């Protein structure tokens, strides 16, 4: 069953009288529950593609459908609640809100969705990821690995249908990076979440169901790993 389809996506920017192509006519389909890795050299368009697929940015041309909803047809007022309800995001730089405690950062998407169980869900996630007792700490009082685990909890609190992760281990040492990756994959399996992850890591790519490689904004290769 399809979770995401993208049809003829392009993203361009006008610079002086020139047109800069960042994504060029990308089309792809991602199955429900699939683990897709996006690879490519720096500047190949990985982050831009994830931003387009997740609705954080708008394509210049093309359509995107997630879980039966054409997100490119939604206004920003319609897209924001759909993103919050159906998608999770994990970034390289954590993007936690500095003034909120760790538990408040995790609760934030659930509170936006008016979930009365936001605190209970956040507390349970903290226990699940080994952060019990760290909830009242501010982000700067946590290590990088702890901050990324907080970010993962925040991404998963609304039980999203699809999780986007952009170099989620890029700012971590190898031990913490492996722990974070294992956590993402465990939660993905538990919840049946579709995962689209951009990374330079060949090790992470070897664990995926499928790997697409970008070059100059185009899909250069699309390989499915044998089960």
KEZASE-474542 format. One record per residue: residue in one letter; x, y, z of N, C-alpha, C in turn. Coordinates in steps of 0.1 Angstrom, whole numbers, plus 5000, padded with zeros to 4 digits. Layout:
REM KEZASE-474542
NODE / res / nxx / nyy / nzz / caxx / cayy / cazz / cxx / cyy / czz
NODE / A / X / Y / Z / X / Y / Z / X / Y / Z .
...
This chain:
REM KEZASE-474542
NODE / res / nxx / nyy / nzz / caxx / cayy / cazz / cxx / cyy / czz
NODE / X / 5008 / 4988 / 5000 / 5000 / 5000 / 5000 / 5009 / 5012 / 5000 .
NODE / X / 5005 / 5022 / 4992 / 5013 / 5035 / 4991 / 5011 / 5043 / 5003 .
NODE / X / 5022 / 5049 / 5008 / 5022 / 5059 / 5019 / 5024 / 5073 / 5013 .
NODE / X / 5034 / 5073 / 5004 / 5037 / 5086 / 4998 / 5040 / 5085 / 4983 .
NODE / X / 5035 / 5094 / 4975 / 5038 / 5095 / 4961 / 5042 / 5109 / 4958 .
NODE / X / 5052 / 5110 / 4950 / 5057 / 5123 / 4945 / 5057 / 5123 / 4930 .
NODE / X / 5051 / 5132 / 4923 / 5050 / 5132 / 4909 / 5057 / 5145 / 4903 .
NODE / X / 5068 / 5143 / 4896 / 5074 / 5154 / 4888 / 5077 / 5166 / 4896 .
NODE / X / 5084 / 5163 / 4908 / 5088 / 5174 / 4917 / 5100 / 5182 / 4912 .
NODE / X / 5099 / 5195 / 4912 / 5110 / 5204 / 4909 / 5110 / 5215 / 4919 .
NODE / X / 5122 / 5220 / 4922 / 5124 / 5232 / 4930 / 5134 / 5240 / 4924 .
NODE / X / 5131 / 5253 / 4921 / 5140 / 5262 / 4914 / 5140 / 5275 / 4922 .
NODE / X / 5151 / 5282 / 4921 / 5153 / 5296 / 4926 / 5158 / 5305 / 4915 .
NODE / X / 5152 / 5317 / 4915 / 5157 / 5327 / 4905 / 5168 / 5335 / 4911 .
NODE / X / 5180 / 5335 / 4905 / 5191 / 5342 / 4910 / 5195 / 5351 / 4898 .
NODE / X / 5194 / 5364 / 4900 / 5196 / 5374 / 4889 / 5187 / 5370 / 4878 .
NODE / X / 5193 / 5367 / 4866 / 5185 / 5363 / 4855 / 5186 / 5348 / 4852 .
NODE / X / 5192 / 5341 / 4862 / 5194 / 5327 / 4860 / 5184 / 5319 / 4869 .
NODE / X / 5182 / 5306 / 4865 / 5173 / 5297 / 4873 / 5182 / 5286 / 4878 .
NODE / X / 5182 / 5285 / 4892 / 5190 / 5275 / 4898 / 5180 / 5263 / 4901 .
NODE / X / 5184 / 5251 / 4896 / 5176 / 5239 / 4898 / 5182 / 5231 / 4910 .
NODE / X / 5174 / 5230 / 4920 / 5178 / 5222 / 4932 / 5173 / 5208 / 4931 .
NODE / X / 5160 / 5206 / 4928 / 5154 / 5193 / 4925 / 5148 / 5194 / 4911 .
NODE / X / 5151 / 5183 / 4903 / 5147 / 5182 / 4889 / 5138 / 5170 / 4886 .
NODE / X / 5126 / 5173 / 4885 / 5116 / 5163 / 4880 / 5117 / 5149 / 4887 .
NODE / X / 5116 / 5150 / 4900 / 5117 / 5137 / 4908 / 5103 / 5131 / 4910 .
NODE / X / 5102 / 5119 / 4907 / 5090 / 5111 / 4909 / 5094 / 5098 / 4917 .
NODE / X / 5086 / 5095 / 4927 / 5089 / 5083 / 4935 / 5076 / 5079 / 4943 .
NODE / X / 5076 / 5066 / 4946 / 5065 / 5061 / 4955 / 5072 / 5054 / 4967 .
NODE / X / 5066 / 5056 / 4979 / 5071 / 5049 / 4991 / 5060 / 5041 / 4997 .
NODE / X / 5062 / 5029 / 5000 / 5052 / 5020 / 5005 / 5050 / 5022 / 5020 .
NODE / X / 5038 / 5019 / 5025 / 5036 / 5020 / 5039 / 5045 / 5011 / 5047 .
NODE / X / 5052 / 5016 / 5057 / 5061 / 5009 / 5065 / 5075 / 5007 / 5059 .
NODE / X / 5078 / 5013 / 5048 / 5091 / 5012 / 5041 / 5101 / 5020 / 5048 .
NODE / X / 5114 / 5016 / 5048 / 5125 / 5023 / 5053 / 5133 / 5027 / 5040 .
NODE / X / 5132 / 5040 / 5037 / 5139 / 5045 / 5025 / 5150 / 5055 / 5029 .
NODE / X / 5162 / 5052 / 5024 / 5173 / 5061 / 5026 / 5176 / 5069 / 5013 .
NODE / X / 5178 / 5082 / 5015 / 5182 / 5091 / 5005 / 5196 / 5095 / 5006 .
NODE / X / 5204 / 5092 / 4996 / 5219 / 5095 / 4996 / 5222 / 5105 / 4985 .
NODE / X / 5235 / 5109 / 4986 / 5240 / 5118 / 4976 / 5250 / 5128 / 4982 .
NODE / X / 5259 / 5133 / 4974 / 5269 / 5142 / 4979 / 5263 / 5155 / 4984 .
NODE / X / 5271 / 5162 / 4992 / 5266 / 5175 / 4997 / 5262 / 5184 / 4985 .
NODE / X / 5250 / 5190 / 4985 / 5246 / 5198 / 4974 / 5238 / 5191 / 4964 .
NODE / X / 5236 / 5178 / 4966 / 5228 / 5170 / 4957 / 5213 / 5172 / 4957 .
NODE / X / 5208 / 5177 / 4969 / 5194 / 5180 / 4970 / 5187 / 5172 / 4981 .
NODE / X / 5194 / 5165 / 4989 / 5188 / 5156 / 4999 / 5179 / 5163 / 5008 .
NODE / X / 5184 / 5174 / 5015 / 5176 / 5181 / 5025 / 5164 / 5188 / 5018 .
NODE / X / 5167 / 5194 / 5006 / 5155 / 5200 / 4999 / 5145 / 5190 / 4996 .
NODE / X / 5148 / 5178 / 4991 / 5138 / 5168 / 4988 / 5130 / 5164 / 5000 .
NODE / X / 5137 / 5162 / 5012 / 5130 / 5159 / 5024 / 5120 / 5170 / 5028 .
NODE / X / 5125 / 5182 / 5026 / 5117 / 5194 / 5030 / 5104 / 5195 / 5021 .
NODE / X / 5106 / 5191 / 5008 / 5094 / 5191 / 4999 / 5085 / 5180 / 5002 .
NODE / X / 5090 / 5168 / 5004 / 5082 / 5156 / 5007 / 5074 / 5158 / 5020 .
NODE / X / 5079 / 5165 / 5029 / 5073 / 5166 / 5042 / 5064 / 5179 / 5043 .
NODE / X / 5064 / 5187 / 5033 / 5056 / 5199 / 5033 / 5062 / 5210 / 5040 .
NODE / X / 5075 / 5209 / 5044 / 5081 / 5220 / 5051 / 5085 / 5231 / 5041 .
NODE / X / 5086 / 5227 / 5028 / 5088 / 5236 / 5017 / 5079 / 5233 / 5006 .
NODE / X / 5076 / 5242 / 4997 / 5067 / 5240 / 4986 / 5075 / 5238 / 4973 .
NODE / X / 5071 / 5228 / 4965 / 5078 / 5226 / 4952 / 5074 / 5237 / 4942 .
NODE / X / 5083 / 5239 / 4932 / 5080 / 5249 / 4922 / 5069 / 5242 / 4912 .
NODE / X / 5071 / 5229 / 4909 / 5062 / 5222 / 4902 / 5060 / 5208 / 4908 .
NODE / X / 5049 / 5201 / 4905 / 5048 / 5187 / 4910 / 5038 / 5186 / 4921 .
NODE / X / 5034 / 5173 / 4924 / 5024 / 5170 / 4934 / 5030 / 5160 / 4944 .
NODE / X / 5025 / 5161 / 4956 / 5029 / 5151 / 4967 / 5016 / 5146 / 4974 .
NODE / X / 5015 / 5133 / 4975 / 5003 / 5127 / 4982 / 5009 / 5119 / 4994 .
NODE / X / 5003 / 5121 / 5006 / 5007 / 5114 / 5017 / 4995 / 5108 / 5024 .
NODE / X / 4994 / 5095 / 5025 / 4983 / 5088 / 5032 / 4969 / 5093 / 5026 .
NODE / X / 4969 / 5094 / 5013 / 4957 / 5098 / 5006 / 4954 / 5112 / 5005 .
NODE / X / 4962 / 5121 / 5011 / 4960 / 5135 / 5011 / 4970 / 5142 / 5002 .
NODE / X / 4966 / 5149 / 4992 / 4975 / 5157 / 4983 / 4979 / 5170 / 4991 .
NODE / X / 4991 / 5169 / 4997 / 4995 / 5180 / 5005 / 4999 / 5193 / 4998 .
NODE / X / 5002 / 5191 / 4985 / 5005 / 5203 / 4977 / 4993 / 5211 / 4973 .
NODE / X / 4981 / 5205 / 4976 / 4969 / 5212 / 4973 / 4963 / 5220 / 4986 .
NODE / X / 4970 / 5217 / 4997 / 4965 / 5223 / 5009 / 4971 / 5237 / 5011 .
NODE / X / 4963 / 5246 / 5017 / 4968 / 5259 / 5022 / 4977 / 5257 / 5034 .
NODE / X / 4985 / 5267 / 5038 / 4994 / 5265 / 5049 / 4985 / 5262 / 5062 .
NODE / X / 4974 / 5269 / 5063 / 4965 / 5266 / 5074 / 4960 / 5252 / 5075 .
NODE / X / 4958 / 5246 / 5063 / 4954 / 5232 / 5062 / 4965 / 5222 / 5064 .
NODE / X / 4977 / 5226 / 5059 / 4989 / 5218 / 5059 / 4995 / 5216 / 5073 .
NODE / X / 4995 / 5227 / 5081 / 5002 / 5226 / 5094 / 4995 / 5216 / 5103 .
NODE / X / 4982 / 5215 / 5105 / 4977 / 5205 / 5113 / 4978 / 5191 / 5108 .
NODE / X / 4978 / 5189 / 5094 / 4980 / 5176 / 5088 / 4995 / 5171 / 5091 .
NODE / X / 5004 / 5180 / 5090 / 5018 / 5177 / 5093 / 5020 / 5173 / 5107 .
NODE / X / 5014 / 5180 / 5116 / 5015 / 5177 / 5130 / 5009 / 5164 / 5134 .
NODE / X / 4998 / 5161 / 5127 / 4991 / 5148 / 5130 / 4997 / 5136 / 5124 .
NODE / X / 5002 / 5138 / 5112 / 5006 / 5126 / 5103 / 5021 / 5124 / 5101 .
NODE / X / 5029 / 5134 / 5105 / 5043 / 5134 / 5102 / 5052 / 5137 / 5114 .
NODE / X / 5064 / 5131 / 5115 / 5073 / 5134 / 5125 / 5086 / 5138 / 5118 .
NODE / X / 5094 / 5146 / 5125 / 5107 / 5151 / 5120 / 5118 / 5150 / 5130 .
NODE / X / 5129 / 5145 / 5125 / 5142 / 5145 / 5133 / 5153 / 5151 / 5124 .
NODE / X / 5159 / 5161 / 5130 / 5169 / 5169 / 5122 / 5183 / 5167 / 5128 .
NODE / X / 5193 / 5170 / 5120 / 5207 / 5169 / 5125 / 5210 / 5177 / 5137 .
NODE / X / 5204 / 5189 / 5137 / 5207 / 5199 / 5148 / 5197 / 5200 / 5159 .
NODE / X / 5189 / 5189 / 5160 / 5179 / 5187 / 5171 / 5167 / 5197 / 5170 .
NODE / X / 5169 / 5210 / 5169 / 5159 / 5220 / 5168 / 5149 / 5219 / 5180 .
NODE / X / 5154 / 5218 / 5192 / 5146 / 5219 / 5204 / 5144 / 5233 / 5207 .
NODE / X / 5133 / 5236 / 5214 / 5130 / 5250 / 5218 / 5138 / 5253 / 5231 .
NODE / X / 5147 / 5262 / 5231 / 5156 / 5264 / 5242 / 5150 / 5267 / 5255 .
NODE / X / 5139 / 5275 / 5255 / 5132 / 5279 / 5267 / 5123 / 5269 / 5273 .
NODE / X / 5120 / 5258 / 5266 / 5111 / 5248 / 5271 / 5120 / 5236 / 5277 .
NODE / X / 5115 / 5230 / 5287 / 5121 / 5218 / 5293 / 5120 / 5207 / 5283 .
NODE / X / 5128 / 5196 / 5285 / 5128 / 5185 / 5276 / 5114 / 5179 / 5275 .
NODE / X / 5107 / 5177 / 5286 / 5094 / 5171 / 5285 / 5084 / 5181 / 5278 .
NODE / X / 5086 / 5194 / 5280 / 5077 / 5203 / 5273 / 5079 / 5203 / 5258 .
NODE / X / 5092 / 5201 / 5254 / 5095 / 5200 / 5240 / 5088 / 5188 / 5234 .
NODE / X / 5088 / 5177 / 5241 / 5082 / 5165 / 5236 / 5066 / 5166 / 5235 .
NODE / X / 5061 / 5173 / 5245 / 5046 / 5174 / 5246 / 5041 / 5184 / 5236 .
NODE / X / 5049 / 5193 / 5231 / 5044 / 5204 / 5222 / 5036 / 5199 / 5211 .
NODE / X / 5040 / 5190 / 5202 / 5031 / 5186 / 5191 / 5018 / 5180 / 5196 .
NODE / X / 5018 / 5172 / 5207 / 5005 / 5167 / 5212 / 4996 / 5177 / 5217 .
NODE / X / 5002 / 5188 / 5224 / 4994 / 5199 / 5228 / 4988 / 5207 / 5217 .
NODE / X / 4995 / 5208 / 5206 / 4990 / 5215 / 5194 / 4978 / 5207 / 5189 .
NODE / X / 4978 / 5194 / 5190 / 4967 / 5185 / 5186 / 4956 / 5184 / 5196 .
NODE / X / 4958 / 5191 / 5207 / 4948 / 5191 / 5218 / 4946 / 5178 / 5224 .
NODE / X / 4957 / 5170 / 5226 / 4957 / 5157 / 5232 / 4957 / 5158 / 5247 .
NODE / X / 4947 / 5154 / 5254 / 4947 / 5155 / 5268 / 4957 / 5145 / 5275 .
NODE / X / 4962 / 5136 / 5268 / 4972 / 5126 / 5273 / 4986 / 5130 / 5270 .
NODE / X / 4988 / 5142 / 5266 / 5002 / 5147 / 5261 / 5012 / 5144 / 5272 .
NODE / X / 5010 / 5147 / 5284 / 5020 / 5145 / 5295 / 5023 / 5130 / 5297 .
NODE / X / 5012 / 5122 / 5298 / 5014 / 5108 / 5300 / 5022 / 5102 / 5288 .
NODE / X / 5018 / 5105 / 5276 / 5025 / 5100 / 5264 / 5040 / 5104 / 5265 .
NODE / X / 5043 / 5117 / 5268 / 5056 / 5121 / 5268 / 5064 / 5114 / 5279 .
NODE / X / 5058 / 5112 / 5291 / 5065 / 5105 / 5302 / 5068 / 5091 / 5298 .
NODE / X / 5059 / 5084 / 5292 / 5061 / 5070 / 5287 / 5072 / 5069 / 5277 .
NODE / X / 5072 / 5079 / 5268 / 5083 / 5079 / 5258 / 5097 / 5081 / 5264 .
NODE / X / 5097 / 5090 / 5274 / 5110 / 5092 / 5281 / 5115 / 5080 / 5288 .
NODE / X / 5106 / 5072 / 5294 / 5110 / 5060 / 5300 / 5115 / 5050 / 5289 .
NODE / X / 5108 / 5050 / 5278 / 5111 / 5041 / 5267 / 5125 / 5043 / 5262 .
NODE / X / 5130 / 5056 / 5261 / 5142 / 5059 / 5255 / 5153 / 5061 / 5266 .
NODE / X / 5151 / 5058 / 5278 / 5161 / 5059 / 5288 / 5164 / 5073 / 5293 .
NODE / X / 5154 / 5082 / 5293 / 5155 / 5096 / 5297 / 5147 / 5099 / 5310 .
NODE / X / 5142 / 5089 / 5316 / 5134 / 5090 / 5328 / 5143 / 5099 / 5338 .
NODE / X / 5136 / 5109 / 5344 / 5143 / 5118 / 5353 / 5150 / 5130 / 5347 .
NODE / X / 5150 / 5131 / 5334 / 5157 / 5142 / 5327 / 5146 / 5152 / 5321 .
NODE / X / 5134 / 5149 / 5323 / 5123 / 5157 / 5317 / 5123 / 5172 / 5320 .
NODE / X / 5128 / 5176 / 5332 / 5127 / 5190 / 5336 / 5140 / 5198 / 5332 .
NODE / X / 5150 / 5191 / 5326 / 5162 / 5197 / 5322 / 5159 / 5206 / 5309 .
NODE / X / 5165 / 5217 / 5308 / 5165 / 5225 / 5295 / 5174 / 5218 / 5285 .
NODE / X / 5172 / 5220 / 5272 / 5180 / 5214 / 5262 / 5195 / 5216 / 5264 .
NODE / X / 5200 / 5228 / 5269 / 5214 / 5230 / 5270 / 5220 / 5223 / 5281 .
NODE / X / 5212 / 5217 / 5290 / 5216 / 5209 / 5301 / 5218 / 5194 / 5298 .
NODE / X / 5215 / 5191 / 5285 / 5215 / 5177 / 5281 / 5227 / 5175 / 5271 .
NODE / X / 5232 / 5163 / 5270 / 5242 / 5160 / 5260 / 5236 / 5159 / 5246 .
NODE / X / 5244 / 5159 / 5236 / 5239 / 5158 / 5222 / 5231 / 5146 / 5220 .
NODE / X / 5235 / 5134 / 5225 / 5227 / 5122 / 5224 / 5214 / 5123 / 5231 .
NODE / X / 5214 / 5129 / 5243 / 5201 / 5131 / 5250 / 5192 / 5140 / 5242 .
NODE / X / 5197 / 5151 / 5237 / 5189 / 5160 / 5230 / 5183 / 5154 / 5217 .
NODE / X / 5190 / 5145 / 5211 / 5185 / 5138 / 5199 / 5174 / 5128 / 5203 .
NODE / X / 5176 / 5122 / 5215 / 5165 / 5113 / 5219 / 5153 / 5121 / 5223 .
NODE / X / 5154 / 5133 / 5228 / 5143 / 5141 / 5231 / 5136 / 5145 / 5218 .
NODE / X / 5144 / 5148 / 5208 / 5138 / 5151 / 5194 / 5131 / 5139 / 5188 .
NODE / X / 5136 / 5127 / 5191 / 5129 / 5115 / 5185 / 5116 / 5113 / 5193 .
NODE / X / 5116 / 5115 / 5206 / 5103 / 5114 / 5213 / 5093 / 5124 / 5208 .
NODE / X / 5098 / 5137 / 5206 / 5089 / 5147 / 5201 / 5083 / 5143 / 5187 .
NODE / X / 5091 / 5137 / 5179 / 5087 / 5133 / 5165 / 5077 / 5122 / 5166 .
NODE / X / 5078 / 5113 / 5176 / 5069 / 5101 / 5177 / 5057 / 5103 / 5185 .
NODE / X / 5055 / 5114 / 5193 / 5045 / 5115 / 5203 / 5031 / 5114 / 5197 .
NODE / X / 5029 / 5119 / 5185 / 5016 / 5118 / 5178 / 5014 / 5105 / 5170 .
NODE / X / 5024 / 5096 / 5172 / 5023 / 5083 / 5164 / 5021 / 5086 / 5149 .
NODE / X / 5031 / 5093 / 5143 / 5030 / 5097 / 5129 / 5029 / 5085 / 5120 .
NODE / X / 5023 / 5087 / 5108 / 5023 / 5077 / 5098 / 5036 / 5076 / 5091 .
NODE / X / 5043 / 5088 / 5090 / 5056 / 5088 / 5083 / 5066 / 5097 / 5091 .
NODE / X / 5078 / 5092 / 5092 / 5089 / 5100 / 5099 / 5100 / 5104 / 5089 .
NODE / X / 5103 / 5116 / 5089 / 5114 / 5122 / 5081 / 5126 / 5124 / 5090 .
NODE / X / 5138 / 5120 / 5086 / 5150 / 5122 / 5094 / 5161 / 5126 / 5085 .
NODE / X / 5166 / 5138 / 5088 / 5177 / 5144 / 5080 / 5190 / 5144 / 5087 .
NODE / X / 5199 / 5134 / 5083 / 5212 / 5132 / 5090 / 5210 / 5132 / 5105 .
NODE / X / 5202 / 5123 / 5110 / 5199 / 5124 / 5125 / 5211 / 5120 / 5134 .
NODE / X / 5221 / 5114 / 5128 / 5233 / 5110 / 5136 / 5245 / 5119 / 5133 .
NODE / X / 5243 / 5129 / 5124 / 5254 / 5137 / 5119 / 5261 / 5145 / 5129 .
NODE / X / 5255 / 5149 / 5140 / 5262 / 5157 / 5150 / 5266 / 5149 / 5162 .
NODE / X / 5265 / 5136 / 5161 / 5268 / 5127 / 5173 / 5281 / 5118 / 5170 .
NODE / X / 5287 / 5114 / 5181 / 5298 / 5105 / 5180 / 5293 / 5091 / 5176 .
NODE / X / 5302 / 5082 / 5172 / 5297 / 5069 / 5166 / 5288 / 5061 / 5176 .
NODE / X / 5292 / 5062 / 5189 / 5284 / 5054 / 5199 / 5270 / 5060 / 5200 .
NODE / X / 5269 / 5073 / 5202 / 5256 / 5079 / 5204 / 5248 / 5078 / 5191 .
NODE / X / 5255 / 5079 / 5180 / 5249 / 5078 / 5166 / 5242 / 5065 / 5165 .
NODE / X / 5249 / 5054 / 5168 / 5244 / 5041 / 5167 / 5232 / 5039 / 5176 .
NODE / X / 5233 / 5045 / 5188 / 5222 / 5043 / 5198 / 5209 / 5050 / 5193 .
NODE / X / 5211 / 5062 / 5187 / 5200 / 5070 / 5181 / 5194 / 5063 / 5170 .
NODE / X / 5202 / 5057 / 5161 / 5197 / 5050 / 5149 / 5189 / 5038 / 5154 .
NODE / X / 5195 / 5030 / 5163 / 5187 / 5018 / 5169 / 5174 / 5022 / 5174 .
NODE / X / 5174 / 5034 / 5181 / 5161 / 5038 / 5187 / 5151 / 5042 / 5176 .
NODE / X / 5155 / 5049 / 5166 / 5146 / 5052 / 5155 / 5140 / 5040 / 5149 .
NODE / X / 5149 / 5030 / 5146 / 5144 / 5018 / 5140 / 5135 / 5009 / 5149 .
NODE / X / 5138 / 5009 / 5162 / 5129 / 5002 / 5171 / 5116 / 5008 / 5171 .
NODE / X / 5115 / 5021 / 5172 / 5102 / 5028 / 5173 / 5095 / 5027 / 5160 .
NODE / X / 5102 / 5027 / 5149 / 5096 / 5025 / 5135 / 5089 / 5012 / 5135 .
NODE / X / 5096 / 5002 / 5140 / 5091 / 4988 / 5139 / 5079 / 4987 / 5148 .
NODE / X / 5080 / 4992 / 5160 / 5069 / 4991 / 5170 / 5056 / 4997 / 5165 .
NODE / X / 5057 / 5009 / 5158 / 5046 / 5017 / 5154 / 5042 / 5015 / 5139 .
NODE / X / 5050 / 5007 / 5132 / 5047 / 5005 / 5117 / 5049 / 5017 / 5109 .
NODE / X / 5058 / 5026 / 5114 / 5060 / 5039 / 5107 / 5068 / 5038 / 5095 .
NODE / X / 5064 / 5046 / 5084 / 5072 / 5047 / 5072 / 5083 / 5057 / 5076 .
NODE / X / 5096 / 5053 / 5072 / 5107 / 5061 / 5075 / 5115 / 5066 / 5062 .
NODE / X / 5117 / 5079 / 5061 / 5125 / 5084 / 5050 / 5137 / 5092 / 5056 .
NODE / X / 5149 / 5087 / 5054 / 5161 / 5092 / 5061 / 5172 / 5095 / 5052 .
NODE / X / 5176 / 5108 / 5053 / 5188 / 5112 / 5045 / 5200 / 5111 / 5052 .
NODE / X / 5211 / 5105 / 5046 / 5223 / 5102 / 5053 / 5235 / 5100 / 5043 .
NODE / X / 5247 / 5103 / 5048 / 5259 / 5100 / 5040 / 5264 / 5086 / 5044 .
NODE / X / 5258 / 5080 / 5055 / 5264 / 5068 / 5060 / 5260 / 5055 / 5052 .
NODE / X / 5271 / 5048 / 5047 / 5269 / 5036 / 5040 / 5263 / 5025 / 5049 .
NODE / X / 5267 / 5026 / 5062 / 5262 / 5016 / 5072 / 5247 / 5017 / 5074 .
NODE / X / 5242 / 5029 / 5075 / 5228 / 5031 / 5077 / 5221 / 5027 / 5064 .
NODE / X / 5226 / 5031 / 5052 / 5220 / 5027 / 5040 / 5219 / 5012 / 5038 .
NODE / X / 5229 / 5005 / 5043 / 5228 / 4990 / 5042 / 5217 / 4984 / 5050 .
NODE / X / 5211 / 4991 / 5059 / 5200 / 4986 / 5068 / 5187 / 4989 / 5062 .
NODE / X / 5186 / 4998 / 5052 / 5173 / 5002 / 5046 / 5167 / 4992 / 5037 .
NODE / X / 5154 / 4993 / 5035 / 5147 / 4985 / 5025 / 5151 / 4989 / 5011 .
NODE / X / 5154 / 5002 / 5010 / 5156 / 5008 / 4996 / 5164 / 5020 / 4997 .
NODE / X / 5173 / 5023 / 4987 / 5181 / 5035 / 4987 / 5180 / 5042 / 4974 .
NODE / X / 5177 / 5055 / 4975 / 5178 / 5063 / 4962 / 5190 / 5072 / 4964 .
NODE / X / 5196 / 5074 / 4953 / 5208 / 5083 / 4952 / 5205 / 5095 / 4943 .
NODE / X / 5207 / 5107 / 4949 / 5205 / 5119 / 4941 / 5218 / 5124 / 4936 .
NODE / X / 5217 / 5130 / 4924 / 5229 / 5137 / 4918 / 5223 / 5149 / 4910 .
NODE / X / 5228 / 5161 / 4914 / 5223 / 5173 / 4908 / 5208 / 5174 / 4908 .
NODE / X / 5202 / 5170 / 4919 / 5187 / 5171 / 4921 / 5179 / 5161 / 4914 .
NODE / X / 5185 / 5151 / 4907 / 5178 / 5141 / 4900 / 5181 / 5127 / 4907 .
NODE / X / 5171 / 5118 / 4906 / 5174 / 5104 / 4911 / 5183 / 5097 / 4901 .
NODE / X / 5195 / 5094 / 4906 / 5205 / 5088 / 4898 / 5204 / 5073 / 4898 .
NODE / X / 5200 / 5068 / 4910 / 5197 / 5053 / 4911 / 5187 / 5051 / 4922 .
NODE / X / 5180 / 5039 / 4921 / 5169 / 5035 / 4930 / 5170 / 5020 / 4932 .
NODE / X / 5176 / 5016 / 4943 / 5178 / 5002 / 4945 / 5171 / 4996 / 4958 .
NODE / X / 5164 / 4985 / 4956 / 5158 / 4978 / 4967 / 5166 / 4967 / 4972 .
NODE / X / 5168 / 4966 / 4985 / 5176 / 4956 / 4991 / 5168 / 4943 / 4992 .
NODE / X / 5174 / 4932 / 4990 / 5167 / 4919 / 4991 / 5164 / 4917 / 5006 .
NODE / X / 5153 / 4911 / 5009 / 5149 / 4908 / 5023 / 5158 / 4897 / 5028 .
